[in-house]
Amino acid sequence: MLDREGFRPNVGIILLNSRNQVFWGKRIRTHSWQFPQGGIKYGESPEQAMYRELHEEVGLLPEHVRIVARTRDWLRYEVPDHFIRRDARGHYKGQKQIWFLLQLTGRDSDMNLRATSHPEFDAWRWHDYWVPLDVVIEFKREVYQLALTELSRYIPRLGGHNRYLRSGMRPPRRPDEVAHEQDGVQGHVHHAADEPAPVVDVVSHIGDSDL
């Protein structure tokens, strides 16, 4: 389902834990990290699509989260031609997204990256709100910055102060953070179960929900 300009309606999800850290997922069989996202099906509202994608990609149900906020308007990004299936070129241009900020009310153990037979992630971790955009595929980075900035004002206050509201600026990383992010992650990484994961042909999926 594309609009007149060739953009597919899509939702993005920023999931917070009780410490205002965000869910950060590693795309299956790649070194790229990202937030959950997916296409809006015909007849779905953005909220309905968000709950479906949340379950398909992270294994969570509506009772495990609370909606904190969403972006006011669509945020768009274009996908380079070489990432698009040849038969979709000239029609598919990219994604237009509504982003949701969610608060996890369940537990970490409620998450399941294998909730479906077509997982998007093979590992995840909690990360500080201002995620390292250099590990996000390049054409998504501006939208990530826009979504994080717009939604940062709605982050629940810890200790009476929202330290994430920075007038639209991403805070600089400390030298120790840079050194600790050589592989694009910090701290403990939660991996999917040890059984072999199904092979996913990334290129053949581009143009539907992934990119």
N, C-alpha and C positions, 0 to 999 in steps of 0.2 A: 504494500500500500504506500504509494508515493504521492506527495503533493504536486502541484503544477510545476514547481521549480525542481523537482527531482529529489526532494528530501524525504526520508522515511521518518514518521513519528516514532519517538523512542523515549524511554525513561532512564534516568540515572539515579543511583541510590548512594547516599552517604550515610552510613550506619554508625552511630555513636555508642560507646559503652558508658559505664557510670563515671569514668574518668575523662570523658570527652575525647577519647581516642577513636579513630575511625577504622572500620574494617578495610583491609588492604589485601586484595587477592592476586595471586600469581596465575596468569593465563596458562592453561594446560600445555605442557611441553614447550614452553617458551621461557624467556627471562624477563618478560614484560609484566608489570604489575598495574592493576587498575581497580576502579570501583565496579560493582555490579551494574549492568545495564542491559536493556533489551528492547525489542520493537513492540509497539502497540498494535494489537491485532484489530481487525475490522470489528466495530461494535463495542470495543473496550474503551473505558475512560482511562486517563493517565493513572489514576489511583488503582484501578483494577489491574492494569498492566504491571504496575509497581509491585503489588502483592504477589502476582503470578511469577514475575521474574525473581522476586526475593526468595520464593520457595524453590524455584527451579535451580537457581545458582548458589544459594546459601543454605537452603533447607529450612528456613524459618517460616512460620505461619503468622497471620495477622495478630494473634494473641501474644506473640513474642516481641512486638514492637509498638511504638507510639509515634505517630506522625508529628513532627515538631514544626516543619515548614516546608514550602516548596517554592521554586523559582516562579517569578511573576509571568515571565514570557518564555517562548522557545529560545533555546541556545543552539546555534547551528555550527557544524563543522563539515568540511568537504573531505572526501576520501580520495587520495591520488589514484589516477587511472590504473596504475600497475597493480593496485590492490583489488581492483574490481573485476569480477568475472567478465570475460570478453562479451558475452551475450547481453550483459547489463549496461555496458558502457554506452553513454549517450542518453541513457534514461535515468539511471541511478547516479545521484550526485553526492549524497552524504546523509547525515542524520540531523534531525532537529529534536531537541530534547527538553523535557521537563524534568528538573532535578528535585528529588525529595531528600529532606534531612530527617532521619529516623533515630529514635532513642531505643536501644535494646532494653526490653523489660524482662526478657528471659535470661537464660544462662548461656555461657560459651558452649556448653555441651549440647545445646539445642541445635547448633549448626551442623549441617551435613552437606559436604560438597558433592556427594554422590546421590543426591535426592532424585535425580533422573538418570537415564542411560546416556545422556550427552552432557557431561559436566563441562563447565567453563573454566574452573579453577582446579589446580591440584595442590595448592597450599594457600594459607592465609595467615595474617597476623594483625594485631592491633598496632596502629601507628599514630604518632602525633598528628593533629588535625592538618597541618600544612605539609602534605605529603611531598616527597621528592619528585617533581615533575619530569626530571631527566630520565626516569625509568618508565614513563608513560610514552606510548607511541606518539611520535612528534605531532601528528595532525590533530590529536585530541587535547594537547596541552593548554591551549588558550581557553577552551570550553571548561576544562577543569579549574583553571584559575578564576574564571568568571563565576562558576557555580560555588566554589569554595568561598569566594569573597562575598557574594550576595547572601549566602546562607550563614556566614560566620556570625552575623548579628543575632541570630536566633539560638545559638548554642546555650544550653542551660548554664547558669552561673554556678561556679564552684567557689565557695568562700566569699560570695557577694561581688565577684568581679569577673567580667568576661574578658579574658586576656587575649581572645582571638579576634576581637574587633580592632582592625588596624588600618582603617580608612582605605581598604582595597589593596593593601600592600602585603605581599607574602614576607614573613619575617626571615632575615638571613639565617642560614645554618651556621652553627658553631663549627670550628675546625675539627673538634672531636666527633661531631655528627657526620661530617663529610668522610672522615677516615673510617667510620663505622658503617658506612653505606656503600662499600665497594661493590657489593652484590645487589644493591638496591633495596636491602631490607635491614631492619634493626631488631635486635632482641629475638625472642622465641618465635619460631615459625611453626604453625600447625599444618601438618601434611595430611593429605587424604589417606584412606586406608591403603595397606601395602599391596592389595591385589592389583593386578595389571589394569591400567586405565585404558578405555577404548581409544583407538587412534582417531584423532580429529584432523581432518583436512581443512586447515585454516583458510586457504585461498578459496575453496569452494563455498565457504560459508559467508564470505564477505558480500555485503549487499543485502543480507537479511537482518539479523539482530546484533551481530557481534561488533561490527565496526561502524 
